[in-house]
């Protein structure tokens, strides 16, 4: 258990040990709620890896002949 201090702008810093344990990174979204007198922060949306997201869009390799596509585009003019 750790203690933290609320700043004059009502901000807090999540201790490194907790950030590491929950894998919280800059840009993550947290849900803030209360339970009686307790304040509860829950990570709800994790920052994603854009390259991994893009690669996951294609489940199977595409069979594309890039040279043929370029030649066809030249023939259109």
WOVEN-V178714 format. One record per residue. N is the residue number from 1. RES is the residue in three letters. SS is DSSP state (helix for helix, strand for strand, loop for the rest). NEAR is the number of other C-alpha atoms within 10 Angstrom. D_LAST is the distance of its C-alpha to the last C-alpha in whole Angstrom. Layout:
n->N res->RES ss->SS near->NEAR d_last->D_LAST
n->N res->RES ss->SS near->NEAR d_last->D_LAST
//
This chain:
n->1 res->UNK ss->loop near->4 d_last->70
n->2 res->UNK ss->loop near->7 d_last->69
n->3 res->UNK ss->loop near->6 d_last->69
n->4 res->UNK ss->loop near->9 d_last->67
n->5 res->UNK ss->loop near->9 d_last->67
n->6 res->UNK ss->loop near->9 d_last->66
n->7 res->UNK ss->loop near->9 d_last->64
n->8 res->UNK ss->loop near->7 d_last->65
n->9 res->UNK ss->loop near->6 d_last->62
n->10 res->UNK ss->loop near->7 d_last->63
n->11 res->UNK ss->loop near->9 d_last->60
n->12 res->UNK ss->loop near->11 d_last->61
n->13 res->UNK ss->loop near->10 d_last->60
n->14 res->UNK ss->loop near->14 d_last->60
n->15 res->UNK ss->loop near->11 d_last->62
n->16 res->UNK ss->helix near->11 d_last->60
n->17 res->UNK ss->helix near->11 d_last->62
n->18 res->UNK ss->helix near->12 d_last->61
n->19 res->UNK ss->helix near->13 d_last->57
n->20 res->UNK ss->helix near->11 d_last->57
n->21 res->UNK ss->helix near->8 d_last->59
n->22 res->UNK ss->helix near->11 d_last->56
n->23 res->UNK ss->loop near->12 d_last->53
n->24 res->UNK ss->loop near->18 d_last->53
n->25 res->UNK ss->loop near->12 d_last->50
n->26 res->UNK ss->loop near->8 d_last->49
n->27 res->UNK ss->loop near->10 d_last->46
n->28 res->UNK ss->loop near->13 d_last->48
n->29 res->UNK ss->strand near->15 d_last->49
n->30 res->UNK ss->strand near->14 d_last->53
n->31 res->UNK ss->strand near->10 d_last->55
n->32 res->UNK ss->strand near->11 d_last->58
n->33 res->UNK ss->strand near->11 d_last->61
n->34 res->UNK ss->strand near->9 d_last->65
n->35 res->UNK ss->strand near->7 d_last->67
n->36 res->UNK ss->loop near->6 d_last->71
n->37 res->UNK ss->loop near->6 d_last->71
n->38 res->UNK ss->strand near->8 d_last->68
n->39 res->UNK ss->strand near->9 d_last->65
n->40 res->UNK ss->strand near->11 d_last->62
n->41 res->UNK ss->strand near->13 d_last->59
n->42 res->UNK ss->strand near->11 d_last->57
n->43 res->UNK ss->strand near->14 d_last->53
n->44 res->UNK ss->strand near->11 d_last->51
n->45 res->UNK ss->strand near->12 d_last->47
n->46 res->UNK ss->loop near->14 d_last->47
n->47 res->UNK ss->loop near->12 d_last->44
n->48 res->UNK ss->loop near->10 d_last->41
n->49 res->UNK ss->loop near->8 d_last->39
n->50 res->UNK ss->helix near->9 d_last->36
n->51 res->UNK ss->helix near->8 d_last->34
n->52 res->UNK ss->helix near->9 d_last->37
n->53 res->UNK ss->helix near->10 d_last->36
n->54 res->UNK ss->helix near->9 d_last->32
n->55 res->UNK ss->helix near->10 d_last->33
n->56 res->UNK ss->helix near->10 d_last->35
n->57 res->UNK ss->loop near->8 d_last->32
n->58 res->UNK ss->loop near->9 d_last->31
n->59 res->UNK ss->loop near->7 d_last->34
n->60 res->UNK ss->loop near->8 d_last->33
n->61 res->UNK ss->loop near->6 d_last->30
n->62 res->UNK ss->loop near->7 d_last->27
n->63 res->UNK ss->loop near->6 d_last->25
n->64 res->UNK ss->loop near->8 d_last->22
n->65 res->UNK ss->loop near->8 d_last->20
n->66 res->UNK ss->helix near->9 d_last->18
n->67 res->UNK ss->helix near->9 d_last->17
n->68 res->UNK ss->helix near->10 d_last->15
n->69 res->UNK ss->helix near->11 d_last->14
n->70 res->UNK ss->helix near->10 d_last->12
n->71 res->UNK ss->helix near->10 d_last->11
n->72 res->UNK ss->helix near->11 d_last->9
n->73 res->UNK ss->helix near->10 d_last->7
n->74 res->UNK ss->helix near->9 d_last->6
n->75 res->UNK ss->helix near->8 d_last->5
n->76 res->UNK ss->loop near->6 d_last->4
n->77 res->UNK ss->loop near->5 d_last->0
//
